[in-house]
Every structure is written in structure tokens, then in C-alpha cells.
């Protein structure tokens, strides 16, 4: 990934995080930029509440069933082909990019996913 594309992706990730009312450290931002996930397990519930509201809304688009917290592990799988619930998307020079709410070892996380052209 080019340096310019990384800068653009960095801006978009920060934009998505900000729209969700979250803040991330520089290290967490670098992890997301690298395609790794960051754990939300240590965050205050009030800080990540909007993510779950958004996840409910997005899930409702794909299902007629109301999603409960118990259902979350079924809705969000830890499978590479199903990276989670997309909560913010953008296009870069080389890929369609998404910020996902996912579960890793049963813990809520954010991660980026790049689908290269």
C-alpha cells in the first residue's frame, strides 16, 4: 500500500472512529491501518454503546429477527469470509475498505478489512 493511500486510509479510519464517538491511541490506529483488530473489551459501556446500536440497525437490514446480545456471536462470526458487521466504509486508490465490529475470542473488537480491486 502506498504512503499516500496509507495517509488517506488513516484519515478515513479516524473519521469512522470519530463518527462512532470513539477515540483510539496512535498505536491502536496503526494496528487498524495494518489490518489488525483492536479490542474494545476494556472500554466503558457508554463509549461503545453506539456501536451496538449501529450493529442492530445494520443487522436489521439483513435479517427480520431482532438481534440480542446473546445472538451477537451468531451474527458476527470469527470467519475471514465474514469479518463482522460493517460500520464504516470508504474507497481508497487500491481497495474498498471497511471498519468492522467483530468478535475475537468472544470479545468485541474493531478491525479493518481491505478488498483489493
C-alpha positions as CSV (number, residue, x, y, z in Angstrom):
1,X,0.0,0.0,0.0
2,X,1.4,3.4,-1.0
3,X,2.3,6.0,1.6
4,X,-0.4,8.3,0.1
5,X,-3.0,5.6,0.3
6,X,-2.0,4.8,3.9
7,X,-2.4,8.5,4.8
8,X,-5.8,8.6,3.2
9,X,-6.8,5.3,4.9
10,X,-5.5,6.7,8.2
11,X,-7.8,9.8,7.8
12,X,-10.8,7.6,6.9
13,X,-10.3,5.3,9.9
14,X,-10.0,8.3,12.2
15,X,-13.2,9.7,10.6
16,X,-15.1,6.5,11.1
17,X,-13.8,6.2,14.7
18,X,-14.8,9.8,15.4
19,X,-18.3,9.3,13.9
20,X,-18.8,6.5,16.3
21,X,-17.8,8.7,19.3
22,X,-14.7,6.7,20.0
23,X,-11.1,7.7,20.4
24,X,-8.1,5.5,19.7
25,X,-4.4,5.8,20.6
26,X,-1.8,6.1,17.9
27,X,-0.8,2.5,18.5
28,X,-4.4,1.3,18.0
29,X,-4.7,3.4,14.8
30,X,-1.5,1.8,13.5
31,X,-3.0,-1.7,14.3
32,X,-6.2,-0.8,12.4
33,X,-4.2,0.6,9.5
34,X,-2.2,-2.7,9.3
35,X,-5.5,-4.7,9.1
36,X,-5.2,-5.9,12.7
37,X,-8.1,-5.7,15.2
38,X,-8.2,-3.6,18.4
39,X,-10.1,-4.9,21.4
40,X,-13.0,-2.9,22.9
41,X,-13.2,-5.1,25.9
42,X,-11.6,-2.5,28.2
43,X,-13.8,0.4,27.0
44,X,-16.6,1.9,29.1
45,X,-20.0,0.7,28.0
46,X,-21.1,4.3,27.3
47,X,-18.2,4.6,24.9
48,X,-19.1,1.6,22.8
49,X,-22.9,1.7,23.2
50,X,-23.3,3.4,19.8
51,X,-21.5,0.5,18.1
52,X,-24.1,-1.9,19.3
53,X,-27.0,0.4,18.3
54,X,-25.4,0.6,14.8
55,X,-24.8,-3.1,14.7
56,X,-28.5,-3.7,15.5
57,X,-29.6,-1.3,12.7
58,X,-27.2,-2.9,10.2
59,X,-28.3,-6.4,11.2
60,X,-31.9,-5.4,10.8
61,X,-31.2,-4.7,7.1
62,X,-30.1,-8.3,6.6
63,X,-32.5,-10.1,8.9
64,X,-36.1,-10.0,10.0
65,X,-35.0,-11.0,13.5
66,X,-34.2,-8.5,16.3
67,X,-30.6,-9.2,17.4
68,X,-29.9,-9.6,21.1
69,X,-26.6,-9.6,22.8
70,X,-26.9,-13.4,23.1
71,X,-27.3,-13.5,19.3
72,X,-24.2,-11.4,18.7
73,X,-21.8,-14.4,18.5
74,X,-24.0,-15.9,15.7
75,X,-24.4,-12.7,13.8
76,X,-20.7,-11.8,14.0
77,X,-18.6,-14.8,13.2
78,X,-14.8,-15.1,13.6
79,X,-14.5,-16.3,10.0
80,X,-12.3,-14.5,7.5
81,X,-15.0,-14.7,4.8
82,X,-17.4,-12.9,7.3
83,X,-15.3,-10.3,9.0
84,X,-18.2,-8.9,11.1
85,X,-20.7,-6.1,10.8
86,X,-19.5,-3.2,8.6
87,X,-19.9,0.1,10.4
88,X,-18.0,2.5,8.2
89,X,-16.8,2.1,4.6
90,X,-14.7,4.1,2.1
91,X,-12.8,3.6,-1.2
92,X,-9.1,4.0,-1.4
93,X,-6.9,4.1,-4.5
94,X,-6.5,0.3,-4.4
95,X,-9.2,-1.2,-2.4
96,X,-12.7,-1.0,-1.0
97,X,-12.1,-0.5,2.8
98,X,-14.4,-1.1,5.8
99,X,-14.2,-0.7,9.5
100,X,-16.0,-3.7,11.1
101,X,-17.4,-4.6,14.5
102,X,-16.2,-8.1,15.1
103,X,-15.7,-10.7,17.9
104,X,-12.3,-12.1,18.6
105,X,-12.3,-14.8,21.3
106,X,-15.8,-13.6,22.3
107,X,-14.6,-10.0,22.9
108,X,-15.9,-7.0,20.8
109,X,-13.2,-5.6,18.5
110,X,-12.9,-3.2,15.7
111,X,-10.9,-4.2,12.6
112,X,-10.3,-3.0,9.1
113,X,-10.9,-5.1,6.0
114,X,-9.5,-4.3,2.6
115,X,-11.0,-5.8,-0.6
116,X,-8.4,-5.0,-3.2
117,X,-9.5,-4.1,-6.8
